[in-house]
Structure formats: C-alpha cells, structure tokens
Amino acid sequence: MSNWKDVILSYYQVLQIAVAISKAFTKIKKAFPKEYDVTEIKENLSSGELHFGDKIKTIGTFSEYLPFIDPKFILTKTPFQLSLPRTARLQAISDVYCGALFKLEQRDAFAKEVMPIFYGIDSKVLEHYTGEMLELQCQIIQVPAQYRDIINQNSYFTFEKEKGLSIPFGLKVLAVEPYGLVDSFKINAWLIGNLNPAPQFNSGSLCDTCSNYFAYMQIDPITSLLKYGCTQYDREGKFDEDFWRDSEEFSTLEKQGKPYVVFPEVFRHFEVFYPFVDIFDETQKNRSKNVLLGAIEENMERMFKNDPNLQEDVTYPKEFILEVDFQFDQLNKLTSQTFDSSNVPKWQCPQWVPDPKKIKEDTTENEKAKTRFKLKKAF
C-alpha cells in the first residue's frame, strides 16, 4: 500500500512541477512578446491571436513623414486622383506625435503597407530620424481621437469589428532601440496656398462650359508656360485636341516624377509639388527647397507679369495676397528658411533667348504691370 501511495505522490509532484514550468513559460512569453511584421498585425487581430491592448514587438523602417494624411484635410480640390501620397511631417497634437512604420528595408514613404505609430513629447523616438530601422516595443491601440479626422482609414490599419463598423488602429510606442539604417529614403515635398482675391479669366478666354478646368506647368525643368486641362475631359474627342492632350499629360506628371505647379481652381488655389526627394541626398533636398521657395517668392509673380497670354486674358485685382496654407514639413517650415535664387528655374518660356531690345521692352512692360496690380506675400 505504501508503495502505491508513493507512486501517487510522485505523480502529483511531477504534475505540480509541470504546471509550475508552464506558468513560468507563460510569464516569459509575456515578458518577451512575439515579434510581428507590419503586415502581420491586422491579420492576427482578425484571427484573434492579437487584441487591442496587447503588447508586441515589431521591427521596421521609421518615417516622420506620414503617407496616410487624408487629402481632404489639406487640399481644397484636386484635378485628378492622386497617384502619390502627400507625405507630411506634423507637429505634435495634444502632446502626441504620429509617425509611420514600414516594412524592414523600405526606401520610400509611398507603400500602402504601413502602420501609424504614436509617441509622446518625451519619447526616445524623437531622437531617431526618417530612414532608420527601429525595434519597437508597442501596445496596440485605437488611433487617438485627435488624429482620427486627418488619417485615412488605410486597410492595413483598419480592424473590421463588424459589418459597417471599422476601427482604425495603430501602435503606441513603449520602448525603442536602433536596428539599422537604409541608404536612401524618398518623400514628396510640396506646399499649397491661395491668391486672395484671385486673378480671373475674362469670359470666353477659357472653356466656359463648366468649372472643371485647371491650369498647370511643369517647373523642373520648364518645358512650356501654363497649360490647361479639364477634369471631365472626354476621350472621345468632344474637347479640342489641345485640351484633351494637356489633360492627359498632367495625369502622367506624378507617375513620371516631374515637379509641377497646378491651379485646381484657377487662380484661387495652387499646389507646388516636387516628388521623389531623397532625404539622404543634400543636393536633392536643396534643389526641391529652392524650387518650392522660388515658386512663392519669385516665380508666381513673374508668371503673372511675363506670360503674354495672362496679360491679355486675365483681369487682375489692384492688389492681391499670396498665402501659404500648408507645407509638407510643419516642424521645419520652408517659409522660415532662405533659398538660393540662382539655383531656381525661372518660370519663363524655355525658348526665350536674351535680346537687348526685348529686355528693354520687357522692363517697360513690367513697369506697366506694377501699376496694374501688386502681389503681396503672407507666410
């Protein structure tokens, strides 16, 4: 009998040891959370492996420039569906910063596979830079209330709780460690503004059949003066050939990485857009800054005064103001910086050749233009 009791006691001792080991292993799992890739987080939320409030570890490429800002928050009107995101670095809102985490080795801020990350004004994330690969200890949270209206509900960070009810989520950063650095990382540089009161086309000077026409110009390099298109242009040819061709051309500029200025509401609002700027390349960074600043400091006024078609077809207010409404970097604004005017392509006809007689005539014409209108700048 005693032998039988010894066997039972021995069995329970082994069982207790097994339970203790299991509990210890569970604690270790909780102390060292499983590592997830950016693209795996939503999948595991949907499957039930992950839940709101869970703490996880993830590794990815960090960007201060967000690709998921809702254009409606920034752009008043766009001629075409945007093919590139308006990447923007934002100030903290209610002491909370928002960043973007991409898959490891990502080299631009344009991928849809991205997760918003949130961190406070005392977080060590602020010591790190766009293009760094980081190892993050995070907690899965809903997108903070102050960011919900300005962030698109990208499918990679939207959890469908039930039909018709989607919850945008992100990661609250608890701890961060450097992991590596990519050798190139591209963003888009841009700004938007308005002219108030705006110069107006005379009746009959442009298409009067609708209000969907727009004006644009490729600006680096300059290929021509302003061109015009329509967001409702008909591929069957109901518009004249120039309107159709120029509308088509504008739709390709972003895809080809060509900087441009566009007036989606001629000439009330404008956007100056410089795509594919490598933030690790000082030459590219300076070039984009010079082109954007040159646009609002010099070229906008030069265009209105020197384009002969605008002189004939546009009615100018005696005085109007150029204002910048938003620019891609809210932490280090372009409008607070200086620029090299000698390194800015002038908005003038690329076939223009200096002619002393013509220069004198242009000077006289410019003096007349000064009496016709005055453009002020308010940044």
Sequence and secondary structure as in RCSB ss.txt:
>XXXX:A:sequence
MSNWKDVILSYYQVLQIAVAISKAFTKIKKAFPKEYDVTEIKENLSSGELHFGDKIKTIGTFSEYLPFIDPKFIL
TKTPFQLSLPRTARLQAISDVYCGALFKLEQRDAFAKEVMPIFYGIDSKVLEHYTGEMLELQCQIIQVPAQYRDI
INQNSYFTFEKEKGLSIPFGLKVLAVEPYGLVDSFKINAWLIGNLNPAPQFNSGSLCDTCSNYFAYMQIDPITSL
LKYGCTQYDREGKFDEDFWRDSEEFSTLEKQGKPYVVFPEVFRHFEVFYPFVDIFDETQKNRSKNVLLGAIEENM
ERMFKNDPNLQEDVTYPKEFILEVDFQFDQLNKLTSQTFDSSNVPKWQCPQWVPDPKKIKEDTTENEKAKTRFKL
KKAF
>XXXX:A:secstr
 HHHHHHHHHHHHHHHHHHHHHHHHHHHHHHS  EE GGGHHHHHHHTSS TT EEEEEEEEESSBS B HHHH 
S  SS  SS   BB   BTTEEEEEEE TT  BS  S EEEEEEETT GGGG  TTEEEEEEEEEEE  HHHHTT
B   GGGEEEEETTEEEEEEEEEEEEEEEEE S  EEEEEEEEEEES  EE TTSS  S S EEEEEEBTTB SS
 EEEETT  TTS S HHHHHHHHHHHHHTTTT  EEEEEETTTEEEEEEEEEETT HHHHHHHHHHHHHIIIIIH
HHHHHH HHHHHHEE  SEEEEEEEEESBSSS GGGS   GGGS  SS TT    HHHHHHHHHHHHHHHHH EE
EEE 
